[in-house]
Amino acid sequence: MKPIHPNLVLILAILLPGMGQVANRQPVRGLIFVFFVILLGGFTLKTAAPEVSVVGKFAGGIFVWAMAVFDAYKTARIRTSVWTLRK
């Protein structure tokens, strides 16, 4: 089965955390990323000082989201390359 184009996976991953992994047929991995986005986003929200910006308050979740985007795109690129070589 032909893998989804890496650019489409990248767009999905940017829009919602974990959706890139779902597009790569790794739904459990996507759920794990969503769990940690919520967990670390909530943790930094509760522990950040009141004068910290909104980005700073959700920095933990944003970091995990960024890692999920990178992971989804990297996996899609690898799968596309392997599929192309096997043709």
C-alpha distances in whole Angstrom, upper triangle without the diagonal:
4,6,9,12,15,18,16,16,19,21,20,21,24,25,24,24,21,19,17,16,15,13,12,11,15,17,20,20,20,23,25,25,26,29,30,30,33,34,35,36,38,40,41,42,44,46,46,49,50,51,47,45,42,39,41,42,38,37,36,33,32,32,29,27,28,26,23,23,23,21,18,18,18,15,13,15,14,11,11,13,12,9,11,14,11,11
4,7,9,12,14,13,13,17,18,17,19,22,23,23,23,20,18,16,16,15,12,11,12,15,18,21,20,20,23,25,24,26,29,30,29,32,34,34,35,37,39,40,41,43,45,44,48,49,49,45,43,40,37,40,40,36,36,34,32,31,30,28,26,26,25,22,21,21,19,16,16,16,14,11,12,12,9,8,11,10,7,9,12,11,10
4,6,8,11,11,10,13,15,14,15,18,19,19,19,17,15,12,12,12,9,7,9,12,15,18,17,17,20,22,21,22,25,26,26,28,30,31,31,34,36,36,37,40,41,41,44,45,45,41,39,36,34,36,36,33,32,31,28,27,26,24,22,22,21,18,17,17,15,12,12,13,10,7,9,10,7,6,10,10,7,10,13,12,12
4,6,8,7,7,10,12,11,13,15,16,17,17,15,12,10,11,11,7,7,10,13,15,18,17,16,19,21,20,21,24,25,24,27,29,29,29,32,34,34,35,38,39,39,42,43,43,39,36,34,31,34,34,30,30,29,26,25,25,23,20,20,19,17,15,16,15,11,10,12,11,7,9,11,9,8,11,13,11,12,15,16,15
4,6,5,7,9,10,11,13,15,16,17,18,16,14,11,13,13,10,10,13,15,17,20,19,18,21,23,21,22,26,26,25,27,30,30,29,33,34,34,35,38,39,38,41,42,42,38,36,33,30,33,34,30,29,29,26,24,24,23,20,19,19,17,14,15,14,11,9,11,11,7,8,11,9,7,11,13,11,12,15,16,16
4,5,5,6,9,10,10,12,14,16,16,15,13,9,11,13,10,9,13,14,17,19,17,16,20,21,19,20,24,23,22,25,27,27,27,30,32,31,32,35,36,35,38,39,39,35,33,30,27,30,31,27,26,25,23,21,21,20,17,16,16,14,11,11,11,8,6,8,8,5,6,9,9,7,10,13,12,13,16,17,18
4,5,5,6,9,10,11,12,15,15,15,13,10,13,14,11,12,16,17,19,21,19,17,21,22,20,21,24,24,22,25,28,27,26,30,31,31,31,35,36,34,37,38,37,34,31,29,26,28,29,26,25,25,23,20,21,20,17,15,16,14,11,12,13,10,8,11,12,9,9,13,13,11,13,16,16,16,19,21,21
4,5,5,6,9,10,11,13,14,14,11,9,12,12,9,10,14,15,16,20,18,16,19,21,19,19,23,23,21,24,27,26,26,29,31,30,31,34,35,34,37,38,37,34,31,28,26,29,29,26,25,25,22,20,21,20,17,16,17,14,12,13,14,10,9,12,12,9,11,14,13,12,15,18,16,17,20,22,21
4,5,5,6,9,10,11,11,10,8,5,8,9,6,7,11,12,13,16,14,12,16,17,15,16,20,20,18,21,24,24,23,26,28,28,29,32,33,32,35,36,36,32,30,27,24,27,27,24,23,23,20,18,18,17,14,14,14,11,9,10,10,7,6,10,9,7,9,12,12,11,14,16,16,17,20,21,21
4,5,5,6,9,10,11,11,9,7,10,12,10,11,14,14,16,18,16,14,17,18,15,16,20,19,17,20,23,22,21,25,26,26,27,30,31,30,33,33,33,29,27,24,21,24,25,21,21,20,18,16,16,15,12,11,12,10,7,8,10,7,5,9,10,9,10,13,14,13,16,18,18,19,22,23,24
4,5,5,6,9,11,12,9,8,12,13,11,13,16,16,17,19,18,15,18,19,16,16,20,20,18,20,23,23,21,25,27,26,26,30,31,30,32,33,32,29,26,23,21,24,24,21,21,21,18,16,17,16,13,12,14,12,9,11,13,10,9,13,14,12,13,17,17,16,19,21,21,21,25,26,26
4,5,5,6,8,9,6,5,9,9,8,10,13,14,13,16,15,12,14,16,14,14,17,18,16,18,21,21,20,23,25,25,25,28,30,29,32,32,32,29,26,23,21,24,24,20,21,20,17,16,17,15,12,12,14,11,9,12,12,9,10,13,13,12,14,17,16,16,20,21,21,22,25,26,26
4,5,6,6,6,5,4,8,9,9,10,13,13,13,15,13,10,13,14,11,11,15,15,13,15,18,18,17,20,22,22,22,26,27,26,29,30,30,27,24,21,19,21,21,18,17,17,14,12,13,12,8,9,10,7,5,9,9,7,8,11,12,11,14,16,16,17,19,21,21,23,25,26,27
4,6,7,9,8,8,11,13,12,14,17,16,16,18,16,13,15,16,13,13,16,16,13,16,19,18,16,20,22,21,21,25,26,25,27,28,27,24,21,18,16,19,19,16,16,16,13,11,12,12,8,8,11,9,6,10,11,10,10,13,15,14,16,19,19,19,22,24,24,25,28,29,30
4,7,9,8,9,12,13,12,15,17,17,16,18,17,13,15,17,14,12,16,17,14,15,19,18,17,19,22,21,21,24,26,25,28,28,28,25,22,18,17,20,20,16,17,17,14,12,15,14,10,11,14,11,9,13,14,12,13,17,17,16,18,21,21,21,24,26,26,27,30,31,31
4,6,6,8,10,11,11,14,15,15,13,15,14,10,11,13,11,9,13,13,11,12,16,16,14,17,20,20,19,22,24,24,27,27,27,24,22,18,17,19,19,15,16,16,12,11,14,12,9,11,13,10,9,13,14,12,13,17,17,16,19,21,21,22,25,26,26,28,30,31,32
4,6,7,9,10,11,13,14,13,11,13,11,7,9,10,7,6,10,10,8,10,13,13,12,15,17,17,18,21,22,22,25,26,27,23,21,18,16,18,18,14,14,13,10,10,11,9,6,9,10,7,7,11,11,10,12,15,15,15,18,20,20,21,24,25,25,27,30,30,31
4,5,5,6,9,10,11,9,8,9,7,4,6,8,6,6,9,10,9,12,14,15,15,17,19,20,21,23,25,25,28,29,30,27,25,22,20,21,21,17,17,15,12,13,13,10,8,11,10,7,8,11,10,8,11,14,13,13,17,18,17,19,22,22,23,25,27,28,29
4,5,5,6,9,10,9,8,11,10,6,9,11,10,9,13,14,13,15,17,18,18,20,22,23,23,26,28,28,31,32,32,29,27,23,22,24,23,19,20,19,15,15,16,13,11,13,13,9,9,12,11,8,11,14,13,12,16,17,16,18,21,22,21,23,26,26,27
4,5,5,6,9,9,9,12,10,7,11,12,10,11,15,15,14,17,19,19,19,22,24,24,25,28,29,29,32,33,33,30,28,25,22,24,24,21,20,19,16,15,16,13,11,11,11,8,7,9,8,5,7,10,9,9,12,14,13,14,17,18,18,20,23,23,24
4,5,5,6,5,6,8,6,5,9,10,9,10,13,14,14,16,18,19,19,22,24,24,25,28,29,29,33,34,35,31,29,26,24,26,25,22,21,19,17,17,16,13,12,13,11,8,9,10,8,5,9,10,8,9,12,13,12,14,17,17,17,20,22,22,24
4,5,5,5,5,8,8,6,9,11,11,11,14,16,16,17,20,21,21,23,25,26,27,29,31,31,35,36,36,33,31,28,26,28,27,23,23,22,19,19,19,16,14,16,15,11,12,14,12,9,12,14,11,11,15,16,14,16,19,19,18,21,23,23,24
4,5,7,8,12,11,9,12,15,14,14,17,19,18,20,23,24,23,26,28,29,29,32,33,33,37,38,38,35,32,29,27,29,29,25,25,24,21,20,21,18,16,16,16,12,12,14,12,8,10,13,10,9,13,14,12,13,16,17,16,18,21,21,21
4,6,8,11,10,9,13,14,14,15,18,19,19,21,23,24,24,27,29,29,30,33,34,34,38,39,39,36,34,31,28,30,30,26,26,24,21,21,21,18,16,17,15,12,12,13,10,7,9,10,7,6,10,11,9,10,14,14,13,16,18,18,19
4,6,9,9,9,12,14,14,15,18,19,20,22,23,24,25,27,29,30,31,33,35,35,39,40,41,37,35,32,30,32,31,28,27,25,23,23,23,19,18,19,17,14,15,16,13,10,13,14,10,10,14,14,11,13,16,15,15,18,20,19,20
4,6,5,6,9,10,11,13,15,16,17,19,20,21,22,25,26,27,28,31,32,33,36,38,38,35,33,30,28,30,29,25,25,23,20,21,20,17,16,17,15,12,13,14,11,9,13,13,10,11,14,14,12,15,18,17,17,20,22,21,23
4,5,5,6,9,10,10,12,14,15,17,18,20,21,22,24,26,27,29,30,31,35,36,37,34,32,29,27,29,28,24,24,22,19,20,20,16,15,17,16,12,14,16,13,11,15,16,13,14,18,18,16,18,21,21,20,24,25,25,26
4,5,5,6,9,10,11,13,14,15,16,18,20,21,22,24,26,27,28,30,34,35,36,33,32,29,27,28,27,23,23,21,18,20,19,16,15,18,16,13,15,17,14,13,17,17,15,16,20,19,18,21,23,22,22,26,27,26,28
4,5,5,6,9,10,11,12,14,15,16,18,20,21,22,24,26,27,28,32,33,34,31,30,27,25,26,25,21,21,18,16,17,16,13,13,14,12,9,12,13,10,10,14,14,12,14,17,17,16,19,21,20,21,24,26,25,27
4,5,5,6,9,10,11,12,14,15,16,18,20,21,22,24,26,26,30,31,32,29,27,24,22,24,23,19,19,17,14,15,15,11,10,13,11,8,10,12,10,9,13,14,12,14,17,17,17,19,22,22,22,25,27,27,28
4,5,5,6,9,10,11,12,14,15,16,18,20,21,22,24,25,29,30,32,29,27,24,23,24,22,19,19,17,14,16,16,12,12,15,14,11,13,16,13,13,16,18,16,17,21,21,20,23,25,25,25,28,30,30,31
4,5,5,6,9,10,10,12,14,15,16,18,20,21,22,24,27,29,31,27,26,24,22,22,21,18,18,15,12,15,14,10,11,14,12,10,13,15,12,13,17,17,16,18,21,21,21,23,26,25,26,29,30,30,32
4,5,5,6,9,10,10,12,14,15,16,18,20,21,22,25,27,28,25,23,21,19,19,19,15,15,12,10,11,11,7,7,10,9,6,10,12,10,11,14,15,14,16,19,20,20,22,24,25,26,28,30,30,32
4,5,5,6,8,10,10,12,14,15,16,18,20,21,24,25,27,24,22,19,18,19,17,14,14,12,9,11,12,9,8,12,11,9,12,14,13,13,16,18,17,19,22,22,22,24,27,27,28,30,32,32,34
4,6,5,6,9,10,11,12,14,15,17,18,20,23,25,27,24,23,20,19,19,17,14,15,12,10,12,13,10,10,14,13,11,15,17,15,16,19,20,20,21,24,25,25,27,30,30,30,33,35,35,37
4,5,5,6,8,9,10,12,14,15,16,17,21,23,24,21,21,18,17,16,15,12,12,9,7,10,10,7,9,12,11,10,13,15,14,15,19,19,19,21,24,24,25,27,29,29,31,33,34,35,37
4,6,6,6,8,10,11,12,14,15,16,20,21,22,19,18,15,13,14,13,9,10,7,4,7,8,6,6,10,10,9,12,14,14,15,18,19,19,21,23,24,25,27,29,30,31,33,35,35,37
4,6,5,6,8,10,10,12,14,15,19,20,21,19,18,15,14,15,12,9,11,9,6,9,11,9,10,13,14,13,15,18,18,18,21,23,23,24,27,28,28,30,32,33,34,36,38,38,40
4,6,5,6,9,10,11,12,14,18,19,21,19,19,16,15,15,13,10,11,8,7,11,12,10,12,15,15,14,17,19,19,20,23,24,24,26,28,29,29,32,34,34,35,38,39,40,42
4,5,5,6,8,10,10,12,15,17,19,16,16,14,13,12,10,8,8,5,5,9,9,8,10,13,13,13,16,18,18,19,22,23,23,25,28,28,29,31,33,34,35,37,39,40,42
4,5,5,6,9,10,10,14,15,17,14,13,11,10,10,7,5,6,5,4,7,9,9,10,12,14,14,16,18,19,20,22,24,24,26,28,29,30,32,34,35,36,38,40,41,42
4,6,5,6,9,10,13,14,17,14,14,12,12,12,8,7,10,8,8,11,13,12,13,16,17,17,19,22,22,23,25,27,27,29,31,32,33,35,37,38,39,41,43,44,45
4,5,5,6,8,12,14,16,14,15,13,13,11,9,8,9,7,9,12,13,13,15,17,17,18,21,22,23,24,27,28,28,30,32,33,34,36,38,39,40,42,44,45,46
4,5,5,6,9,11,13,10,11,10,10,8,5,6,7,6,8,10,11,12,14,16,17,18,20,22,22,24,26,27,28,30,32,33,34,36,38,39,40,42,44,45,47
4,6,6,9,9,12,10,10,9,10,8,4,6,8,9,9,11,13,14,15,17,19,20,21,23,24,26,28,29,30,32,34,35,36,38,40,41,42,44,46,47,48
4,6,8,10,13,11,13,12,13,11,8,9,11,11,12,15,16,17,18,21,22,23,25,26,27,28,31,32,33,35,37,38,39,41,42,43,45,47,48,49,51
4,7,9,12,10,13,13,13,10,8,10,11,11,13,15,16,17,19,21,22,23,25,26,27,29,31,32,33,35,37,38,39,41,43,44,45,47,48,50,52
4,6,8,6,9,10,11,7,6,9,9,11,13,14,15,17,19,20,21,23,24,26,27,29,30,32,33,35,36,38,39,41,42,44,45,47,48,50,51
4,6,6,9,11,12,9,8,12,12,14,16,17,18,21,22,23,25,26,28,29,31,32,34,35,37,38,39,41,43,44,45,47,48,50,51,53,55
4,6,8,10,12,10,9,12,14,16,18,18,20,22,23,24,26,28,29,30,32,34,35,36,38,39,41,43,44,45,47,49,50,51,53,55,56
4,7,9,12,10,10,13,14,17,19,18,20,23,23,24,26,28,29,30,32,34,35,36,38,39,40,42,44,45,46,48,50,51,53,54,56
4,7,8,6,6,10,10,13,15,15,16,19,20,20,23,24,25,26,28,30,31,32,34,36,37,38,40,41,43,45,46,47,49,51,52
4,5,5,6,9,10,13,14,13,15,18,18,18,21,23,23,24,27,28,29,30,33,33,35,37,38,39,41,43,44,45,47,49,50
4,5,5,6,8,12,12,11,14,16,15,16,19,20,20,23,25,26,26,29,30,31,32,35,36,37,39,41,41,43,45,46,48
4,5,5,6,9,10,8,10,13,13,13,16,17,17,19,22,23,23,25,27,28,29,31,33,34,35,37,38,40,42,43,45
4,5,5,8,10,9,11,14,14,14,17,19,19,21,23,24,25,27,29,30,31,33,34,36,37,39,40,41,43,45,46
4,6,8,9,10,12,14,14,16,18,19,20,22,23,25,26,28,29,31,32,34,35,37,38,40,41,43,44,46,47
4,6,6,6,9,10,11,12,14,15,17,19,20,21,23,24,26,27,29,30,32,33,35,36,37,39,41,42,44
4,6,5,6,9,10,10,12,14,15,16,18,20,21,22,24,26,27,29,30,32,33,35,36,37,39,41,42
4,5,5,6,9,10,11,13,14,16,17,19,20,21,23,25,26,27,29,30,32,33,35,36,38,39,41
4,5,5,6,9,10,10,12,14,15,16,18,20,21,22,24,26,27,28,30,31,33,34,36,37,39
4,6,5,6,9,10,10,12,14,15,17,18,20,21,23,24,26,27,29,30,31,33,35,36,38
4,5,5,6,9,10,11,12,14,16,17,18,20,21,23,24,26,27,29,30,32,33,35,37
4,5,5,6,9,10,10,12,14,15,16,18,20,21,22,24,26,27,28,30,32,33,35
4,5,5,6,9,10,11,12,14,15,17,18,20,21,22,24,26,27,29,30,32,33
4,5,5,6,9,10,11,12,14,16,17,18,20,21,23,24,26,27,29,30,32
4,5,5,6,9,10,10,12,14,15,16,18,20,21,22,24,26,27,28,30
4,5,5,6,9,10,10,12,14,15,16,18,20,21,22,24,26,27,29
4,5,5,6,9,10,11,12,14,15,16,18,20,21,22,24,26,27
4,6,5,6,8,10,11,12,14,15,16,18,20,21,23,24,26
4,6,5,6,9,10,11,12,14,15,16,18,20,21,23,24
4,6,5,6,9,10,11,12,14,15,16,18,20,21,23
4,5,5,6,9,10,10,12,14,15,16,18,20,21
4,5,5,6,9,10,11,12,14,15,17,19,20
4,5,5,6,9,10,11,12,14,15,17,18
4,5,5,6,9,10,10,12,14,15,17
4,6,5,6,9,10,11,12,14,16
4,5,5,6,9,10,11,12,15
4,5,5,6,9,10,11,12
4,6,5,6,9,10,11
4,5,5,6,9,10
4,5,5,6,9
4,5,5,6
4,6,5
4,6
4
